[in-house]
Amino acid sequence: MAAQTETSNAEAQHVLTSGVDEKGEVLNAHNTVGLAVMEQQELIPITGERKVTTQWEYWTYCAFYFSPNGGAISSNGQSMMQLLISLQFPDNIIPWGGRLTNMNSLVSPTPKLDTQRNKVLDFTGIIFAIQLALLLIIGPYADYGNWRPYILMVCQLVLVVLGFAFIGVKSPSQWVAAEALYIITTVANNIVNAFYMAAFPGIVQDLPKIRQSEREVLAGTKSPEDHELLDSYERSKLNNLLNVVGSSVEVVAFCVAVGIAAGVGYATNAEIIRSYQILLGFFGAFTIIATVPYFIAQKHRPGQQLPDGANWLTVGFVQIWAAIKGLKYLKQCMLYMFAYFMIQETYGTYSSITGILQNEVMSFSPVMLNALSVIGNLLGGGGNLFMYLLQKRFRFATKPGLFYGACMTLVPNLFGAIGTFTNVIGFHHKWAFWLAQAWNFQMAGWNAYQVAFLSEVVPAPKAYLFFALFNTVGKTSSFVGPFVSSAISAKTNGNTSAAYWFTLAMGTTGTAILWFVDPKKAKLDCVKFLEAEAADLYNKDTVPAPETVVVESEDHKDVVA
């Protein structure tokens, strides 16, 4: 049956057609990008009717971004964990990897800091290895049925509850408890991020203006190309706005946090620990305020029906195998995945390395940590607002904005790499970390468009599977990066700045690959992928004939002949 689908692209019937071109060829989802965008939603049977995105859902979705974007609980938890480990082991002996490590035995001008850096980098890699396993287990199941919003709710609950549990960590002797809490909250935050972003395509596809545009295409009053441009623009618009709104909420939260930290004091280690306890409680409460409205407003959109002969125990494996068999149709998607992996290596590992150096240079100050976050979010959100207004004015495609942002992620890595040879340039002084936060304005293009672009190159009904896959790939880069960076740091006598050469090389390679990704071709490829799956898993040798098309409206169905 799958072979029949492969050999008959030219003969396949399509849900949607739109006249003929100048050569007399019928326009369909194999040769018209706008029709390909629409047809992807029709090929795989779903469990119910599409649900219109409301303004309330749209804006609460944007506000929710405060939680996965800033990771305030995880970032403050990491700083507290690093501080407790440093205080617990003043004799330079750390139990790590099943043995006691004598830090003075390391060939390093600053052995304590060298081992501390390596431990934290290794620790980060272990966290993402755990997350990789969880996403590969949960992701394939999330596209089926209507239960997937509960994944987001449960993981967010775990994140907040354990963020409050950090309040009970009071002394350096509790460093193991701090490590455990940090692992779980970080994993929970990253899974929240994966499934939060996976809801993105559905929210855009069910916007009233998008659904109205679909009806106009089917009525013949609008071209498929115009619909594709609107669809792409609305994806970019939402991605920019959720960054703007999320960053705005973060600026407010971190400004309050700076006031709290300054009020508590940070002159002694006891005051710093107390400050982090209060801040973690504050961010837990603020996270609840920012996220609960979306849980109330979100629509439980229909997922795919279970394939013929599958059940809930086997459907995840069935979906993975079907995706593997169909990868030959998704060349552009896979090309973007390689680019995404390498650029996220640059972006994620850069953040990890810089965060470790920042804590050392800033002496773990909670005031400085949160003040830097204020600047980072203020200028990062400003960069997103600038990109939104620029795209609104000139209506450029998603890829140019994404490519510009990718190029800008290379600059701070080059800056840090030069610091391998000199203390004048690189992350050795406080001013460098303020400059790095200000550079978020330039890197906003990567944050603004990476999700929008991903939603354009993956099959629409498979959003949760592919978003989990890409998130796994992104976090695998954060798994590989810290281990490689740790090894580089050890081999260069504790010169952590040398690790920036690795991230710079990966980012440059990824940006070069990104140049060759064609999003329009990807949309056409996605239709072929879904046709093959419909034939293979749902016994659909052909899709509904093009003479009659049924499109939902909010309160009735329009039948277009």
C-alpha positions in Angstrom: 0.0 0.0 0.0 2.9 2.4 0.9 4.5 1.4 -2.4 1.3 2.4 -4.3 1.6 5.8 -2.7 5.2 6.2 -3.7 4.7 5.4 -7.3 1.7 7.5 -7.9 2.4 11.1 -6.9 1.2 12.3 -10.3 -2.1 10.3 -10.0 -2.9 11.0 -6.3 -6.2 12.7 -5.6 -6.0 15.7 -3.4 -8.4 17.2 -0.9 -7.8 20.6 -2.4 -7.3 21.8 -6.0 -7.3 25.3 -7.4 -7.6 25.6 -11.2 -4.8 25.1 -13.7 -1.5 26.8 -14.5 -0.4 28.1 -17.9 0.6 24.6 -18.9 -2.8 23.2 -18.2 -1.6 21.3 -15.1 -4.0 21.1 -12.2 -2.8 23.0 -9.2 -2.8 20.9 -6.1 -0.8 20.3 -2.9 2.1 18.8 -4.8 2.8 22.0 -6.7 1.1 24.8 -4.8 2.6 25.8 -1.5 -0.6 27.5 -0.2 -2.7 24.4 -0.9 0.0 22.2 0.7 -0.3 24.3 3.9 -4.1 23.7 4.0 -4.1 20.1 2.9 -1.8 18.9 5.6 -4.6 19.4 8.1 -7.0 17.2 6.1 -5.0 14.1 5.4 -4.9 12.4 8.8 -8.2 11.7 10.7 -8.6 13.6 13.9 -10.6 13.0 17.1 -13.0 16.0 16.8 -13.6 19.4 15.3 -11.1 22.2 15.1 -11.5 24.9 17.8 -11.3 28.6 17.1 -8.4 30.5 18.8 -9.8 33.2 21.0 -8.1 36.5 22.0 -8.0 35.3 25.6 -6.2 32.1 24.6 -3.8 34.0 22.3 -2.6 36.6 24.9 -2.5 34.2 27.8 -0.4 31.9 25.7 2.0 34.8 25.2 2.1 35.6 28.9 2.8 32.0 29.7 6.2 32.3 28.0 7.5 33.9 31.2 8.0 30.4 32.6 9.9 28.5 29.9 11.7 31.6 28.5 13.4 33.0 31.6 13.7 29.8 33.6 13.8 32.0 36.7 13.4 29.0 39.0 16.1 26.9 37.3 18.6 29.8 36.9 18.4 30.9 40.5 18.4 27.3 41.6 21.6 26.7 39.7 23.3 29.7 41.3 22.3 28.5 44.7 23.5 25.0 44.0 26.9 26.2 42.8 27.3 28.4 45.9 26.4 25.5 48.3 28.9 23.2 46.6 31.6 25.9 46.8 30.9 26.4 50.5 30.7 22.7 51.4 34.1 21.8 49.9 36.6 24.5 50.9 39.3 21.9 51.1 39.0 21.4 47.3 37.8 17.8 47.5 34.5 17.0 45.7 32.8 13.6 45.5 32.1 13.2 41.8 31.7 10.3 39.5 31.8 7.7 42.3 35.1 8.9 43.6 36.7 11.8 45.5 38.4 14.3 43.3 41.4 16.1 44.6 41.2 19.4 42.9 44.8 20.3 43.7 45.9 17.3 41.7 44.6 19.0 38.5 47.2 20.9 36.4 45.5 24.3 36.6 46.4 27.7 37.9 43.0 27.8 39.6 42.2 24.2 40.3 39.2 24.8 42.5 37.4 26.8 39.9 38.4 24.4 37.2 36.9 21.4 38.8 33.8 23.4 39.8 33.3 24.4 36.2 33.8 20.9 35.0 31.4 19.5 37.6 28.7 21.9 36.6 29.2 21.4 32.9 29.1 17.6 33.4 26.0 18.1 35.5 24.3 20.0 32.8 25.0 17.2 30.3 23.5 14.6 32.7 20.3 16.7 33.0 19.7 16.8 29.3 20.4 13.1 28.9 17.5 12.4 31.3 15.3 14.9 29.4 16.2 13.3 26.1 14.9 9.9 27.3 11.6 11.4 28.7 10.9 13.4 25.5 11.5 10.4 23.3 9.0 8.4 25.5 6.3 11.1 25.8 6.6 12.9 22.5 5.3 10.2 20.1 2.1 9.7 22.1 1.2 13.4 22.4 -0.2 13.8 18.9 -3.0 11.3 19.6 -6.3 12.1 21.4 -7.0 15.2 23.4 -4.9 14.6 26.5 -1.7 16.5 25.6 -2.5 19.7 27.5 -2.2 17.7 30.7 1.5 17.0 30.0 2.1 20.8 30.2 0.0 21.1 33.3 1.7 18.3 35.2 5.2 19.4 34.3 4.4 23.0 35.2 3.1 21.8 38.6 6.3 19.8 39.2 8.4 22.9 38.4 6.5 25.2 40.7 6.2 22.8 43.6 9.9 21.9 43.6 10.8 25.5 43.2 9.0 26.1 46.5 10.9 23.1 47.9 14.1 25.0 47.3 13.1 27.2 50.2 13.9 24.4 52.6 17.6 24.3 51.5 19.4 26.3 54.2 23.0 25.1 54.5 25.9 23.9 52.4 25.4 20.4 53.9 22.2 20.1 51.9 24.1 20.4 48.6 22.9 17.0 47.4 19.3 18.0 47.9 20.0 21.2 46.0 21.4 19.1 43.1 18.4 16.8 43.1 16.0 19.8 43.1 18.0 21.5 40.3 17.9 18.4 38.1 14.2 17.9 38.4 13.2 21.5 38.0 15.4 22.0 35.0 14.1 18.8 33.3 10.5 19.9 34.1 11.1 23.4 32.7 12.6 22.0 29.5 9.7 19.6 28.9 7.3 22.5 29.6 9.1 24.4 26.9 8.9 21.6 24.4 5.1 21.0 24.8 4.3 24.7 25.1 5.9 25.3 21.8 4.2 22.3 20.3 0.8 24.0 20.9 2.0 26.9 18.7 1.0 25.7 15.2 -2.6 24.8 16.4 -3.1 28.3 17.9 -2.1 29.9 14.6 -4.0 27.5 12.3 -7.2 28.1 14.2 -7.0 31.9 14.3 -10.2 33.4 12.8 -8.3 35.2 10.1 -6.5 32.1 9.0 -9.7 30.1 8.8 -11.4 32.9 6.9 -8.5 32.9 4.5 -8.9 29.1 4.0 -12.6 29.6 3.1 -11.7 32.4 0.6 -9.2 30.1 -1.1 -11.7 27.4 -1.4 -14.3 29.9 -2.7 -11.9 31.1 -5.4 -11.7 34.7 -4.1 -8.1 34.4 -2.8 -5.0 32.8 -4.2 -3.3 29.9 -2.3 0.0 31.9 -2.5 -1.6 34.8 -0.6 -2.9 32.4 2.0 0.6 30.9 2.5 2.1 34.3 3.0 -0.6 35.2 5.6 -0.1 31.9 7.4 3.7 32.4 7.5 3.4 35.9 8.7 1.0 35.0 11.5 3.4 32.3 12.7 6.2 34.8 12.9 4.0 37.4 14.5 2.9 35.1 17.3 6.5 34.0 17.9 7.6 37.6 18.1 4.7 38.7 20.3 5.1 35.8 22.8 8.8 36.9 23.2 7.8 40.5 23.6 5.1 39.8 26.2 7.1 37.1 27.9 10.1 39.3 28.2 8.0 42.2 29.5 6.6 40.0 32.2 10.1 38.9 33.1 11.4 42.5 33.3 8.8 43.2 35.9 9.5 40.0 37.8 13.3 40.5 37.8 13.0 44.2 38.8 11.1 43.1 41.9 13.7 40.3 42.4 16.5 42.9 42.4 14.7 44.9 45.1 14.1 41.7 47.2 17.7 40.7 47.0 19.0 44.2 47.8 16.6 44.4 50.8 17.6 41.0 52.2 21.3 41.7 51.7 24.2 39.8 50.2 27.2 40.8 52.3 27.7 37.3 53.8 27.1 33.8 52.5 24.2 33.3 54.9 22.5 36.4 53.5 23.1 35.2 49.9 21.5 31.8 50.7 18.6 33.5 52.4 18.1 35.8 49.5 18.0 32.9 47.0 15.4 31.1 49.3 13.1 34.1 49.2 13.6 34.7 45.4 12.8 31.1 44.6 9.5 31.4 46.6 8.8 34.7 44.8 9.4 33.3 41.3 7.3 30.3 42.2 4.3 32.5 43.0 4.9 34.8 40.0 5.1 31.7 37.7 1.6 30.7 39.0 0.2 34.1 38.2 1.7 34.1 34.7 0.7 30.6 33.7 -2.6 29.6 35.2 -4.7 31.9 33.0 -3.5 30.0 29.9 -4.5 26.7 31.5 -8.0 28.1 31.9 -8.2 29.6 28.4 -6.5 26.9 26.3 -8.5 24.8 24.0 -8.1 21.0 24.1 -7.7 20.7 20.4 -8.3 17.4 18.7 -5.3 15.1 17.9 -4.9 12.3 15.5 -7.1 9.2 15.7 -5.3 6.0 16.6 -4.2 4.2 13.4 -6.0 1.1 12.3 -5.0 -1.9 14.5 -3.0 0.2 17.0 -3.7 0.8 20.7 -2.4 3.2 23.3 0.4 0.7 24.3 1.8 0.5 20.8 0.9 3.7 19.0 4.0 5.6 20.1 6.2 3.0 18.5 4.0 2.9 15.4 4.3 6.6 15.1 8.1 6.5 15.4 8.4 3.7 12.8 6.1 5.5 10.4 8.1 8.7 10.8 11.4 6.9 10.2 10.0 5.3 7.0 8.7 8.7 5.8 12.0 10.6 6.4 12.9 10.3 2.7 10.1 12.8 2.1 11.3 15.3 4.7 14.8 16.3 3.4 14.3 20.0 4.1 13.0 19.2 7.6 16.0 17.0 8.3 18.4 19.7 6.9 16.9 22.2 9.3 17.3 19.8 12.2 21.0 19.6 11.5 21.2 23.3 11.4 19.1 23.7 14.5 21.3 21.2 16.4 24.5 23.1 15.6 23.1 26.6 16.2 21.5 25.5 19.5 24.9 24.1 20.4 26.3 27.5 20.0 23.4 29.3 21.8 22.8 26.8 24.6 26.4 25.9 25.5 27.4 29.6 25.2 24.7 30.3 27.9 26.0 27.5 30.1 29.6 28.5 29.9 28.9 32.2 30.3 26.6 31.5 33.3 29.3 29.6 35.1 31.9 32.4 34.5 29.3 35.0 35.4 28.6 33.4 38.8 32.3 33.4 39.6 33.0 37.0 38.4 29.9 38.3 40.1 30.6 36.3 43.3 27.2 34.6 43.2 25.5 37.9 43.9 21.7 37.5 43.6 21.4 41.2 43.0 23.8 41.1 40.1 22.3 37.9 38.7 18.8 39.3 38.5 19.9 42.8 37.4 21.6 41.1 34.5 18.4 39.3 33.7 16.5 42.6 33.7 18.9 44.0 31.1 18.8 40.7 29.1 15.1 40.5 29.0 14.6 44.3 28.4 16.8 44.3 25.4 15.9 40.9 24.2 12.2 41.8 24.3 13.1 45.1 22.6 14.8 43.2 19.9 11.8 41.1 19.3 9.5 44.1 19.2 11.9 45.7 16.6 11.8 42.5 14.5 8.0 42.4 14.8 7.6 46.0 13.7 10.1 45.6 10.9 8.4 42.5 9.6 5.0 44.2 9.9 6.3 47.0 7.7 8.2 45.0 5.1 6.5 41.6 5.3 9.8 39.7 4.8 9.7 35.9 5.1 10.6 34.0 8.2 13.9 32.6 7.0 15.8 35.9 6.5 15.0 37.0 10.1 16.0 33.6 11.4 19.3 33.6 9.4 20.2 37.1 10.7 19.6 36.0 14.3 21.7 32.9 13.7 24.6 35.0 12.5 24.3 37.2 15.5 24.7 34.2 17.9 28.2 33.8 16.5 29.4 37.2 17.7 29.5 36.6 21.5 31.1 33.2 21.0 33.9 34.9 18.9 34.3 37.5 21.7 34.6 34.7 24.3 37.0 32.7 22.2 39.4 35.6 21.7 39.5 35.7 25.6 41.5 32.5 25.4 44.6 34.6 24.6 43.9 37.9 26.4 42.2 39.2 29.5 41.3 42.5 27.7 38.6 40.8 25.5 36.5 37.9 26.6 34.4 37.1 29.7 36.8 38.1 32.4 35.3 41.4 33.7 31.9 42.4 34.9 31.4 44.8 31.9 31.6 41.9 29.5 28.6 40.2 31.1 26.5 43.4 30.9 27.5 43.7 27.2 26.5 40.0 26.6 23.0 40.7 28.0 22.7 43.8 25.9 23.6 41.7 22.8 20.3 39.9 23.3 18.8 42.7 21.2 20.7 41.4 18.2 20.1 37.7 18.9 16.4 38.2 19.1 16.0 37.1 15.5 17.0 33.5 16.4 14.6 33.4 19.4 11.9 35.2 17.4 11.8 32.9 14.4 13.2 29.4 15.2 9.9 28.1 16.4 7.9 29.8 13.6 10.3 28.3 11.0 10.1 24.9 12.6 6.3 24.9 12.4 6.6 25.6 8.7 8.9 22.7 7.8 7.3 19.9 9.9 4.0 18.1 9.0 1.1 19.9 10.7 -0.6 16.9 12.4 2.7 15.7 13.8 3.6 18.9 15.7 4.1 17.3 19.1 6.2 14.4 17.7 8.5 16.8 15.8 8.6 19.5 18.4 9.7 16.9 20.9 12.2 15.6 18.4 13.7 19.0 17.8 13.7 19.9 21.4 15.5 16.6 22.1 18.0 17.5 19.4 18.4 21.0 20.9 18.9 19.6 24.3 21.2 16.8 23.0 23.4 19.6 21.8 23.4 20.9 25.4 24.2 17.4 26.4 27.2 17.1 24.0 28.3 20.7 24.4 28.9 20.7 28.2 30.9 17.4 28.1 33.0 18.7 25.2 33.5 22.0 26.9 34.4 20.3 30.2 37.1 18.3 28.3 38.4 21.4 26.6 38.6 23.2 29.9 40.5 20.4 31.5 42.9 20.1 28.5 43.7 23.8 28.5 44.7 24.1 32.2 41.3 25.4 33.3 41.0 28.0 30.5 37.2 27.8 30.1 37.3 30.5 27.4 38.8 27.9 25.0 35.5 26.1 24.9 34.1 29.1 22.9 36.1 27.9 19.9 34.1 24.7 19.9 30.7 26.5 20.0 31.8 29.1 17.4 32.8 26.3 15.0 29.5 24.5 15.5 27.4 27.7 15.1 29.2 28.7 11.9 28.6 25.2 10.4 24.9 25.3 11.4 24.4 28.8 10.0 25.9 27.7 6.7 23.5 24.7 6.6 20.5 26.9 7.4 21.2 28.9 4.3 20.2 25.9 2.1 16.9 25.1 3.8 13.9 25.8 1.5 10.7 26.2 3.6 8.4 26.3 0.5 9.8 22.9 -0.7 9.4 21.6 2.9 5.7 22.3 2.8 5.2 20.4 -0.4 7.3 17.5 1.0 5.1 17.4 4.2 2.1 16.6 2.1 3.9 13.6 0.5 4.9 12.4 3.9 1.3 12.6 5.2 -0.1 10.9 2.1 2.2 8.0 2.7 1.2 7.7 6.3 -2.5 7.9 5.5 -2.1 5.0 3.1 0.1 3.0 5.4 -1.6 3.5 8.8 -5.2 4.5 8.0 -5.8 2.3 4.9 -6.5 5.5 2.9 -5.4 4.6 -0.7 -6.8 7.9 -1.8 -7.9 11.0 0.0 -11.3 12.6 -0.5 -12.0 13.5 -4.2 -11.4 17.2 -5.1 -14.9 17.8 -6.4 -16.3 18.4 -2.9 -14.4 20.1 -0.1 -15.8 20.5 3.5 -14.4 23.3 5.6 -15.5 24.1 9.1 -16.6 27.5 10.2 -17.3 28.5 13.8 -20.9 27.4 13.8 -21.6 25.5 10.6 -19.9 23.8 7.7 -19.5 25.3 4.3 -19.5 22.9 1.4 -17.5 24.2 -1.6 -18.1 22.4 -4.9 
